[in-house]
């Protein structure tokens, strides 16, 4: 029969594995948001490594629950650190990790939130790039040719000349 400590350890391991799975899911979404190339491939490799660590933790949860909890927490931390190194547009940058003074459960949740936040930042960068491209295309289509612009300038000049002429007549009267 299992003691209360063993049950608590298994419960913590289960919670840590759940948090690692959630972090892994967010990291996968972030990887899809990143532009194709070397940084994305590196990040996907880190995600795959963390998934392997998490699966090992799941396999050993019943036999060694404390070790499984540590492995799952390590997988979550690994994903968080990789996401912090990865900038929103795929460039490598620096950012702060989750503080260590909180309890393990809170850290695990914070890691998943960090990954989610980084994914949303990457998505925002992609949206902005699409928006800028669309504005450029619209601007190119709506910009008049030289001939059209010259014609419009001539019309404007004629209108101004007519206004000046009318204003001159009014003053004489």
N, C-alpha and C positions, 0 to 999 in steps of 0.2 A: 504494500500500500504506500502511496506517495505522501510525503509530508507536505505541510503547507508551504514550506520554502520551495520545494521542488515545483509545486503547482504555481506558485508566484513566478518562479523563474521561467516556466513554460509559458505563462501568460505574458510576461515581458518579452520573451522571444517571439511569440506570435505577434505581438504589437509591433515590435521592431521589424519583423519580416513584412508585415502589412505596410508599414511606412516605407520600407525599401522598395516594395512593389509599386507603390504610388509614385515614389520619386523616379523609379525606372520608367514608368509610363510617361511622366512629364518630360523626362530627358529624351525619350524617343520622339515625342512631339516637337521638342526643341530642335532635335537633330534634323527633322524634316523641314523645319523653318529655315535652317541655315543654308547659305548658297553652296552649291556643289563645289568640291575641291578638297585640298589637303586638310584644312581645319575641320571640315565636316567629317571626313573619314577618320581623323584622330578622335573626334568626339564620339563617333559611333563605335570605335574600338573600345573606348572607356566604358560606354554603355554596355557593350557585350561582356566586358570583363566584370563589371558590377553585377550583371545578370547571373553570371557563373557563380560569383561569390554568394549572391542571394539564394540561388538554387542549392548550393552546398549547405547554407544555413538552414534551409527548409528540410533538407534531408537529415541533418543532424539535430533537429530540434528536440526530438524525444530523448535521444541518448545524452546529449550535452546541451541543455537549454541555454546556459550562460554563454557558452562559446557561440551558439547560434545567434544569440542576441548581439554579441560583439561583431560577428561577421556581417549581420544585416545592417548594423549601425555603420560599419566600415564601408559597406557598399553604398549606403545613402550619402555618407560624407564624401566618398570618392566622386559620386555623380555631382554633388553640389560644388565641390572644388573645380571640377571640369567645366561646369556651366558658368562659374564665376570667371574662369580664365577666358571663356569664349564670349566675345563681345556680341552685341545684338546683330551686327551685320556679318559676323563670321571672323572678325579680326580678334586678335588675342589682346586681352586687357587685364586689369587688376581690379578686384572688388573685395569687399569684406565678407567673411564667412559667418556662419551662425555662432553666436557667443557660447562659450563653454560653461558658463555659470548656471545655465538652466538645466532641468532634469532631462533625461534621455528621451522621454516621450515628446516633450515640447520641442527638443532639438530636431527630432525626426520629422515632426509636422512642419517646423520652420524650414527644414531643408526642401521638403516638397513645395512649399510656398515660394521659396527662392527660385527653384527650377521653373515653376509656373510663371513667376514674374519675369524671368529671363526669356522665357518662350514668348510671352506677350510683347516684350521689348523687340525681339527679333521679328515678330509679326508686324509690329508697327513700322519698323524700318522697311520691310518689304512693301507695305502699303504705301509708304511715302515715296519709294522708288517708282512704283506703278503710277502714282498720282503725278509725279514730276514728268514721267514719260508721256502720260496722257496729255498734260498741259502743253508739252513741247509739240506734240503732234497736232493738237488743235490750233496752236499758235502758227505753226507752219502752214496749215490749211487756210486759215483765215487772213493771213498777211497778204495784202494786195500786191500785185505785180507793179513794176515801175510805171507801166503805161496807165494802169488804173489809178495809181497814186497821183500821177501827173494830171490826169483828168479831174480828180477830186480837188487837187490844189487849185486848178484853174477855176473850178466852180466856186470855191471858197473866196478866191481873189475877186471874182466878178460880183459876188454877194456883198463883199466889203466895200467895193467901189460904188455899188449902187446905194448902200447905206450912207456912205460919205456924201454922195451927190444929193440924196434926199435931205440929209441933215443941213447941207449948205443952202438948199432952197428954203427950208423952214426959217433959217436965221434971217434971210433977206426979207421975208414977208412981214 
